[in-house]
């Protein structure tokens, strides 16, 4: 039986101690996805971080990140993305970076070096094309073998380590968005809060700079004839995209819990351990 979700808690959308979004110059979409009401209490703040890649981080950015005490970095990018855009680290960083080797940006695991949203942008010209492509992408994200491998490492880390972690891909919106939403859903965060956190990508930090940077890559690769509005769809997130991913999960496994157990190896004991590490009463 599916366990109940938390009641809607709008107050958890902002923090008194610190803002949800970290102000950085060279790292896009850096934010805390904790703080929401969950089934067993509230997600802790300051332990669940998500962002885009850190390949253009400034020294000040790295100092800010270092001060968060992040002990585990979950890198959802593929091998070729990591080679092409190695993330910068603070000189005193001593944490662990975990990932499953291979390419996550194609369902077949091909070595193309594209981010997931860049892959989806192939042959896109109009807004309608863009939305169709992104929905097709999200149907596959929960099941891509290499991505699933890193998701498994992600949940294993959450179960074993109460220390702060950072979850990221290239833009921190699709592969990262699905992973963060899975955590929220499994821990009983209300769907409205789950979705609000996902959609925060569209406004977090300097969203225009993120869109501009991503659009440049898309246009240089294969999007020269793409409408400006279509570029914004590709570089943003919409509720329908995440709904598509969860619908695909339900279609194949019935519930998120069944998917997590059968595909990600998240046992009931692991889920209880994650709650102990991440939930405060």
C-alpha positions in Angstrom: 0.0 0.0 0.0 1.3 3.4 -0.9 2.2 5.4 2.3 0.6 8.8 2.9 2.3 12.0 1.8 2.9 14.9 4.1 0.3 17.7 4.2 1.1 20.8 2.1 3.5 23.0 3.9 4.1 26.3 2.1 6.2 27.6 5.0 8.9 25.0 4.2 9.4 26.8 0.9 11.7 29.3 2.5 14.3 29.1 5.3 14.7 31.5 8.2 18.4 30.6 8.6 19.5 30.7 5.0 18.0 31.0 1.5 17.1 27.9 -0.5 19.1 29.1 -3.5 22.9 29.6 -3.1 24.1 32.7 -4.9 27.0 31.7 -7.1 28.7 33.1 -10.2 29.9 30.1 -12.2 27.7 27.4 -10.9 24.1 27.4 -12.1 21.0 26.3 -10.2 22.7 25.6 -6.9 20.1 25.0 -4.1 19.0 23.1 -1.1 16.2 20.6 -1.8 15.7 19.9 1.8 13.4 21.7 4.3 10.1 20.3 3.1 7.5 18.5 5.2 7.7 14.8 4.7 5.9 11.7 6.0 8.0 11.3 9.2 8.8 15.0 9.9 10.8 17.6 7.9 13.7 17.1 5.6 16.8 18.5 7.2 18.2 21.7 5.6 21.9 22.0 4.7 22.4 18.4 3.8 20.7 18.0 0.4 22.2 20.1 -2.3 21.6 20.1 -6.1 23.2 22.1 -8.9 24.6 22.2 -12.4 28.2 21.2 -13.1 31.1 23.1 -11.5 33.4 23.4 -14.5 33.2 27.2 -14.5 33.1 27.8 -10.8 35.0 30.8 -9.5 37.3 30.7 -6.4 34.5 32.4 -4.4 32.0 29.8 -5.6 34.4 27.0 -4.5 34.8 28.6 -1.1 31.1 28.9 -0.6 30.6 25.2 -1.6 33.5 24.1 0.7 31.8 25.9 3.6 28.8 23.6 3.2 30.8 20.6 4.3 29.7 18.4 1.3 31.1 14.9 1.8 29.6 13.1 -1.2 29.2 14.4 -4.8 26.9 12.4 -7.0 27.8 13.2 -10.6 25.0 12.2 -13.0 26.9 13.2 -16.2 28.4 10.7 -18.6 32.1 9.9 -18.9 32.5 12.1 -22.0 30.8 15.0 -20.3 33.2 14.7 -17.3 36.2 14.6 -19.7 35.0 17.6 -21.6 33.9 19.7 -18.6 35.8 18.6 -15.5 34.4 20.0 -12.3 36.6 22.3 -10.2 37.0 21.5 -6.5 38.2 23.5 -3.6 41.8 22.7 -2.7 40.7 21.2 0.6 37.9 19.1 -0.8 38.2 15.6 0.7 34.8 14.2 -0.2 34.0 11.3 -2.5 32.7 11.8 -6.1 30.5 8.9 -7.1 29.1 7.9 -10.5 28.5 4.8 -12.6 30.8 4.7 -15.6 29.4 5.1 -19.1 27.1 7.6 -20.9 23.8 8.8 -19.4 22.6 11.0 -22.1 21.4 8.3 -24.5 19.1 5.4 -23.7 21.5 3.0 -25.5 24.5 4.3 -23.6 26.3 5.7 -26.7 29.3 7.9 -26.3 28.1 11.1 -27.7 29.1 13.6 -24.9 25.7 15.3 -24.8 23.7 16.4 -21.8 20.2 15.0 -21.7 18.5 18.2 -22.8 21.0 18.6 -25.6 20.2 15.1 -26.8 16.5 15.9 -26.7 17.1 19.1 -28.8 18.0 17.1 -32.0 15.6 18.0 -34.8 13.7 20.5 -32.7 12.5 23.6 -34.5 9.3 24.8 -32.7 7.9 24.9 -29.2 5.7 21.9 -30.0 8.8 20.0 -31.2 10.6 20.9 -28.0 7.8 19.8 -25.7 7.4 16.5 -27.5 11.2 15.9 -27.4 11.4 16.7 -23.7 8.5 14.4 -22.8 10.1 11.6 -24.8 13.3 12.2 -22.9 11.6 12.0 -19.5 9.9 8.7 -20.4 13.3 7.2 -20.6 15.3 8.9 -17.8 14.2 6.6 -14.9 15.3 3.5 -16.9 18.6 4.4 -18.7 21.1 1.8 -17.5 24.1 4.1 -16.7 21.9 6.7 -15.1 20.2 4.0 -13.0 23.6 2.9 -11.9 24.4 6.3 -10.5 20.9 6.7 -9.0 21.6 3.4 -7.1 24.8 4.9 -5.8 23.0 8.0 -4.8 20.4 6.3 -2.7 23.1 4.0 -1.2 25.0 7.1 -0.1 21.8 8.7 1.4 21.2 5.5 3.4 24.8 5.2 4.7 25.8 8.8 5.2 24.1 11.6 7.2 26.6 14.1 6.0 25.8 16.8 3.3 25.7 15.6 -0.3 25.6 17.3 -3.7 23.6 16.0 -6.6 24.4 17.4 -10.1 24.4 16.9 -13.8 25.3 19.5 -16.5 22.4 22.0 -16.0 21.1 20.4 -12.8 17.5 20.2 -14.2 16.6 16.9 -15.9 18.7 14.0 -14.6 19.1 15.9 -11.3 15.5 16.9 -11.2 14.2 13.4 -11.5 16.6 12.2 -8.8 15.6 14.9 -6.3 11.9 14.3 -7.1 12.4 10.6 -6.4 13.8 11.4 -3.0 10.9 13.7 -2.2 8.3 11.2 -3.4 9.8 8.2 -1.5 10.0 10.3 1.7 6.4 11.4 1.4 6.9 15.1 0.5 3.6 16.5 -0.8 3.4 16.5 -4.6 2.9 20.3 -4.7 6.2 20.8 -2.8 7.9 18.2 -4.9 6.8 20.0 -8.1 7.6 23.4 -6.8 11.1 22.4 -6.0 11.5 20.9 -9.5 10.1 24.1 -11.2 12.4 26.3 -9.1 15.0 25.6 -11.8 13.3 28.2 -14.0 14.0 31.0 -11.5 16.8 29.9 -9.3 19.9 32.1 -9.4 20.8 33.8 -12.7 18.4 31.7 -14.8 19.0 33.9 -17.9 22.7 33.2 -17.7 22.0 29.5 -17.4 19.6 29.6 -20.4 22.1 31.6 -22.5 25.0 29.3 -21.7 22.9 26.2 -22.5 21.4 27.7 -25.6 24.8 28.5 -27.0 25.8 24.8 -26.8 22.5 23.7 -28.3 22.8 26.1 -31.2 26.4 25.3 -31.9 25.6 21.6 -32.1 22.4 21.2 -34.0 19.9 23.9 -33.1 20.8 26.7 -35.5 17.2 26.8 -36.8 15.5 26.4 -33.5 12.9 29.0 -32.5 14.0 31.2 -29.5 10.9 30.0 -27.6 11.8 26.4 -28.3 15.3 27.0 -26.9 13.7 28.2 -23.7 11.6 25.1 -23.5 14.7 22.9 -23.9 16.6 24.9 -21.3 13.8 25.0 -18.8 11.5 22.6 -17.0 7.8 22.1 -17.1 5.5 20.2 -14.8 4.4 17.9 -17.6 8.0 16.7 -18.1 8.3 15.4 -14.5 4.7 14.0 -14.6 5.8 12.0 -17.7 8.7 10.4 -15.8 6.4 9.4 -12.9 3.7 8.1 -15.3 6.3 5.9 -17.0 7.4 4.6 -13.5 3.8 3.8 -12.6 3.1 2.2 -15.9 5.9 -0.3 -15.5 6.1 -0.7 -11.7 2.8 0.5 -10.3 4.3 2.7 -7.6 7.5 4.7 -7.0 8.3 2.4 -4.1 8.2 -0.7 -6.3 10.3 1.0 -8.9 12.8 2.1 -6.2 13.0 -1.4 -4.8 13.1 -3.3 -8.2 15.3 -0.9 -10.2 17.3 1.1 -7.7 17.7 -1.5 -5.0 16.1 0.7 -2.3 14.9 -1.8 0.3 12.5 -0.9 3.1 15.5 -1.0 5.5 17.4 1.4 3.2 14.4 3.7 3.1 14.2 3.7 6.9 17.9 4.5 7.1 17.5 7.4 4.6 14.7 8.7 6.8 16.9 8.5 9.9 19.6 10.4 8.1 17.5 13.1 6.5 14.4 13.6 8.6 14.1 15.7 11.7 10.9 15.6 13.8 
